[in-house]
Amino acid sequence: MTEHHEDGREAGRVETAQLIGLLKEHAHDAAHDQRLRWAITGIECRAARMRRVRGRLAGSAQGREDWWRTWGAPNVAVRIEVPFQAAEFHGVPDAPVTASRVYTVATADAARRELTVDLVVHEGDSPAMRWLRSVRPGDVVELSQPRQHRLPLVASDHVLLADSTGLPAAVSILTGMGLPGRVRLLARVAPDEVPELDGVEVTRLEGPLDRAFAALDLDGVDSVWGAAESGEMRPVRRLCRKGLGLPSEATQVCGYWRRGVSNTRLDLDRLRLYREILARGGGPEDLEEQMVEGA
């Protein structure tokens, strides 16, 4: 039994090494892989279970006004190279020694060349939580270039859904887009996490988002955006497409995480899917679509 178990672990390490090699060979997003240095200036208690990390960017490009407009756009995210190796990479040759994690930019201050991101505090010893417990002003980590994630279709009756992981993106959208018409936010978060949002009907939930969404009066809804646990977002997307008949551009619903699965495992699943897409002659655009539909 022990020998069989060790054989399985070794096979897993071999596949992980192959997937890492695939990533290096087909770096399809090179522009966003140019790293920036982020010098931490402070850590604030944004809520009981949320910390805001603040830091300044270094380099000449950061002085350009147009560059900062990109950072201040709604729902812009970055990958932070957290300086702790993911458990899945232990013992894997040439594996990254950092863990790459995606976060929404909370604020971007061009005058101070300063960015903030909000991290949800959770139990466990993940690389992100180890970093959050240890990070101090003066530490420096690397960031990817900014990239805007999906936005809701601008329509007349909007519903947005988010748990704590998706709330920073939802807040960025709601404060940055000025959506017209009716705007509702279903938020499965702690009471102290939701800021004041002018013109938004906020409903804070304790239970699953998909059930709360299905219980809404959805007559006339023509734009739905969601970011939360994958198992809760799939039924929402299905109801939007099949029940409400909304087109894909009006159904921007994504799984940000998967219950019981680490972010590194999700990244490896993404690479496995990309390997299959490449074998069929596809490309990065096919990966993006399948990842959203499968999340």
C-alpha positions as CSV (number, residue, x, y, z in Angstrom):
1,M,0.0,0.0,0.0
2,T,2.8,2.4,0.9
3,E,4.7,1.6,-2.2
4,H,1.6,2.1,-4.4
5,H,0.9,5.4,-2.7
6,E,4.4,6.6,-3.3
7,D,4.2,5.6,-7.0
8,G,1.1,7.7,-7.3
9,R,2.8,10.7,-5.6
10,E,5.7,10.4,-8.0
11,A,3.4,10.2,-11.0
12,G,1.7,13.3,-9.8
13,R,5.0,15.1,-9.5
14,V,6.0,14.1,-13.0
15,E,2.7,15.4,-14.5
16,T,3.0,18.6,-12.5
17,A,6.5,19.1,-13.9
18,Q,5.2,18.5,-17.4
19,L,2.4,21.1,-16.9
20,I,4.9,23.6,-15.7
21,G,7.0,23.0,-18.8
22,L,3.8,23.6,-20.9
23,L,3.2,26.9,-19.2
24,K,6.8,28.1,-19.9
25,E,6.6,26.9,-23.5
26,H,3.2,28.5,-24.3
27,A,3.3,31.7,-22.2
28,H,0.3,33.1,-24.2
29,D,0.0,36.3,-22.1
30,A,3.6,37.6,-22.1
31,A,2.5,41.2,-21.9
32,H,0.9,40.5,-18.5
33,D,3.8,38.4,-17.3
34,Q,6.1,41.4,-17.1
35,R,6.6,41.7,-13.4
36,L,6.4,44.9,-11.3
37,R,7.9,45.4,-7.8
38,W,5.4,46.3,-5.1
39,A,6.9,47.6,-1.9
40,I,4.5,47.1,1.0
41,T,3.7,50.3,3.0
42,G,1.0,49.1,5.3
43,I,-1.6,46.5,6.3
44,E,-5.0,47.6,7.5
45,C,-8.0,45.8,9.1
46,R,-10.6,46.4,6.4
47,A,-13.1,44.2,8.3
48,A,-12.9,41.4,10.8
49,R,-12.2,38.9,8.1
50,M,-10.6,41.1,5.5
51,R,-7.2,42.8,5.4
52,R,-6.2,45.7,3.0
53,V,-2.5,45.5,1.9
54,R,-1.1,48.8,0.7
55,G,2.1,49.3,-1.3
56,R,3.9,51.5,-3.8
57,L,5.1,50.5,-7.3
58,A,8.6,51.3,-8.5
59,G,9.8,52.1,-12.0
60,S,9.6,54.8,-14.7
61,A,6.4,53.6,-16.4
62,Q,4.4,54.2,-13.2
63,G,4.6,57.9,-13.8
64,R,2.5,57.8,-16.9
65,E,-1.1,59.1,-16.5
66,D,-2.5,56.7,-19.0
67,W,-0.9,53.8,-17.2
68,W,-2.6,54.7,-14.0
69,R,-5.9,55.0,-15.7
70,T,-5.6,51.3,-16.4
71,W,-5.1,50.5,-12.8
72,G,-8.1,52.7,-11.7
73,A,-10.6,51.1,-14.2
74,P,-13.4,48.9,-12.8
75,N,-12.6,45.3,-11.9
76,V,-8.9,45.3,-12.6
77,A,-6.9,42.5,-11.2
78,V,-3.3,41.5,-10.7
79,R,-1.4,38.3,-9.9
80,I,0.7,38.6,-6.7
81,E,3.7,36.3,-6.4
82,V,3.3,35.3,-2.8
83,P,6.7,34.3,-1.4
84,F,5.6,30.8,-0.2
85,Q,5.7,27.7,-2.4
86,A,2.4,25.9,-2.9
87,A,2.3,22.4,-1.4
88,E,1.6,20.9,-4.8
89,F,5.0,22.0,-6.0
90,H,7.1,20.5,-3.2
91,G,9.7,18.2,-4.6
92,V,8.9,19.1,-8.3
93,P,12.0,20.1,-10.3
94,D,12.0,23.7,-11.6
95,A,8.7,24.4,-9.9
96,P,7.9,28.0,-8.9
97,V,9.1,28.9,-5.5
98,T,6.3,31.4,-5.1
99,A,2.5,31.0,-5.3
100,S,0.7,33.1,-7.9
101,R,-2.6,34.5,-6.6
102,V,-5.1,36.8,-8.3
103,Y,-6.6,39.8,-6.5
104,T,-8.7,42.8,-7.5
105,V,-7.2,46.2,-7.2
106,A,-9.2,48.0,-4.4
107,T,-7.7,51.5,-5.0
108,A,-5.0,53.1,-7.2
109,D,-3.5,56.4,-6.2
110,A,-1.5,57.9,-9.1
111,A,-0.1,60.8,-7.0
112,R,1.4,58.4,-4.4
113,R,2.0,55.5,-7.0
114,E,0.2,53.3,-4.5
115,L,-2.1,50.3,-4.9
116,T,-4.2,48.5,-2.3
117,V,-5.7,45.0,-2.5
118,D,-8.1,43.3,-0.1
119,L,-7.5,39.7,1.1
120,V,-10.1,37.6,2.8
121,V,-8.8,36.0,6.0
122,H,-9.6,32.3,6.3
123,E,-8.4,29.3,8.2
124,G,-5.6,27.0,7.1
125,D,-2.0,27.4,6.1
126,S,-2.3,28.3,2.4
127,P,0.6,30.4,0.9
128,A,-1.6,33.5,0.9
129,M,-2.5,33.1,4.5
130,R,1.1,32.5,5.5
131,W,2.1,35.6,3.6
132,L,-0.7,37.7,5.2
133,R,0.4,36.6,8.7
134,S,4.1,37.4,8.0
135,V,4.0,40.5,5.6
136,R,5.4,43.7,7.0
137,P,6.0,47.3,5.7
138,G,9.2,47.3,3.7
139,D,8.7,43.8,2.2
140,V,8.7,43.7,-1.6
141,V,6.7,41.2,-3.8
142,E,6.2,41.0,-7.6
143,L,2.9,41.8,-9.4
144,S,1.8,41.1,-12.9
145,Q,0.7,43.9,-15.2
146,P,-3.0,45.0,-14.6
147,R,-5.7,43.2,-16.4
148,Q,-9.4,44.0,-16.5
149,H,-11.7,41.1,-15.7
150,R,-15.3,40.7,-16.9
151,L,-17.8,43.5,-16.5
152,P,-21.6,43.4,-16.4
153,L,-23.5,44.4,-19.5
154,V,-24.8,47.9,-19.1
155,A,-28.5,47.5,-19.3
156,S,-31.6,48.6,-17.3
157,D,-32.1,46.0,-14.5
158,H,-28.8,44.6,-13.0
159,V,-28.2,41.9,-10.5
160,L,-24.7,41.3,-9.1
161,L,-23.8,38.4,-6.8
162,A,-20.6,38.0,-4.7
163,D,-19.2,36.2,-1.7
164,S,-16.2,37.6,0.2
165,T,-13.8,36.7,-2.5
166,G,-15.8,38.4,-5.2
167,L,-16.9,41.4,-3.2
168,P,-13.8,43.6,-4.0
169,A,-14.6,43.1,-7.7
170,A,-18.3,43.8,-7.2
171,V,-17.5,47.0,-5.3
172,S,-15.0,48.1,-7.9
173,I,-17.7,47.7,-10.6
174,L,-20.4,49.4,-8.6
175,T,-18.3,52.4,-7.7
176,G,-16.6,52.6,-11.1
177,M,-19.2,52.0,-13.7
178,G,-22.2,54.0,-12.5
179,L,-24.7,51.4,-13.8
180,P,-28.0,52.9,-14.9
181,G,-31.5,51.7,-13.9
182,R,-32.1,49.2,-11.1
183,V,-29.0,47.7,-9.5
184,R,-29.2,44.9,-6.9
185,L,-26.3,43.2,-5.0
186,L,-26.7,39.9,-3.3
187,A,-23.7,39.5,-1.0
188,R,-22.9,36.4,1.1
189,V,-20.4,38.3,3.4
190,A,-20.0,39.4,6.9
191,P,-22.0,42.6,7.9
192,D,-18.8,44.7,8.2
193,E,-17.5,43.9,4.8
194,V,-20.1,45.8,2.6
195,P,-19.3,49.5,2.2
196,E,-22.0,52.2,1.5
197,L,-23.0,51.9,-2.1
198,D,-25.2,54.8,-3.4
199,G,-28.1,53.7,-5.6
200,V,-27.6,50.0,-5.0
201,E,-30.1,47.7,-3.3
202,V,-27.9,45.5,-1.1
203,T,-29.1,42.2,0.3
204,R,-26.7,40.5,2.7
205,L,-27.1,36.7,2.8
206,E,-26.2,33.8,5.1
207,G,-27.1,31.0,2.7
208,P,-26.2,30.0,-0.8
209,L,-26.2,32.7,-3.5
210,D,-27.8,30.5,-6.2
211,R,-30.9,29.8,-4.0
212,A,-31.2,33.5,-3.2
213,F,-30.9,34.5,-6.8
214,A,-33.6,31.9,-7.9
215,A,-35.9,33.3,-5.2
216,L,-35.7,36.9,-6.6
217,D,-38.2,38.6,-8.7
218,L,-36.3,38.3,-12.0
219,D,-38.9,39.7,-14.3
220,G,-37.1,42.3,-16.4
221,V,-33.6,41.5,-15.3
222,D,-31.3,42.0,-18.4
223,S,-27.8,41.9,-16.9
224,V,-26.3,39.4,-14.3
225,W,-22.8,39.5,-13.0
226,G,-21.5,37.1,-10.3
227,A,-18.2,36.1,-8.7
228,A,-18.2,33.5,-5.9
229,E,-17.7,29.8,-5.3
230,S,-18.0,27.7,-8.5
231,G,-20.7,25.4,-7.2
232,E,-23.0,28.3,-6.5
233,M,-22.3,30.1,-9.7
234,R,-23.1,27.2,-12.1
235,P,-26.8,27.1,-11.2
236,V,-27.0,30.9,-11.6
237,R,-25.4,30.8,-15.0
238,R,-27.8,28.0,-16.0
239,L,-30.9,29.9,-14.9
240,C,-29.7,33.0,-16.7
241,R,-29.2,31.2,-20.0
242,K,-32.1,28.7,-19.9
243,G,-34.6,30.2,-17.6
244,L,-34.2,33.9,-18.4
245,G,-32.9,33.5,-21.9
246,L,-30.1,36.0,-21.4
247,P,-27.3,36.0,-24.0
248,S,-23.7,35.3,-23.0
249,E,-22.8,39.0,-22.9
250,A,-25.5,39.6,-20.3
251,T,-24.4,36.7,-18.2
252,Q,-21.0,37.5,-16.7
253,V,-21.0,34.8,-14.0
254,C,-17.7,33.2,-12.9
255,G,-16.4,30.8,-10.3
256,Y,-13.6,32.5,-8.3
257,W,-12.8,29.4,-6.2
258,R,-13.9,25.8,-5.7
259,R,-14.8,24.3,-2.3
260,G,-12.2,21.9,-1.1
261,V,-9.7,22.7,-3.9
262,S,-6.6,24.9,-3.6
263,N,-5.9,27.7,-6.0
264,T,-2.8,25.9,-7.2
265,R,-4.9,22.8,-8.1
266,L,-7.2,25.0,-10.0
267,D,-4.3,26.5,-11.9
268,L,-3.1,23.0,-12.7
269,D,-6.6,22.0,-13.9
270,R,-6.4,25.1,-16.2
271,L,-3.1,23.9,-17.6
272,R,-4.6,20.4,-18.2
273,L,-7.5,21.9,-20.1
274,Y,-5.1,24.1,-22.1
275,R,-3.1,21.0,-23.0
276,E,-6.2,19.4,-24.4
277,I,-7.1,22.5,-26.3
278,L,-3.7,22.8,-27.9
279,A,-3.9,19.1,-28.9
280,R,-7.2,20.0,-30.7
281,G,-5.6,22.9,-32.5
282,G,-7.2,25.6,-30.3
283,G,-5.7,28.6,-28.5
284,P,-5.9,30.9,-25.5
285,E,-9.4,32.3,-26.4
286,D,-10.8,28.7,-26.3
287,L,-9.3,28.2,-22.8
288,E,-10.9,31.4,-21.5
289,E,-14.3,30.5,-22.7
290,Q,-14.2,26.9,-21.4
291,M,-12.8,28.0,-18.0
292,V,-15.8,30.4,-17.5
293,E,-18.3,27.8,-18.6
294,G,-16.8,25.1,-16.5
295,A,-16.3,27.2,-13.4
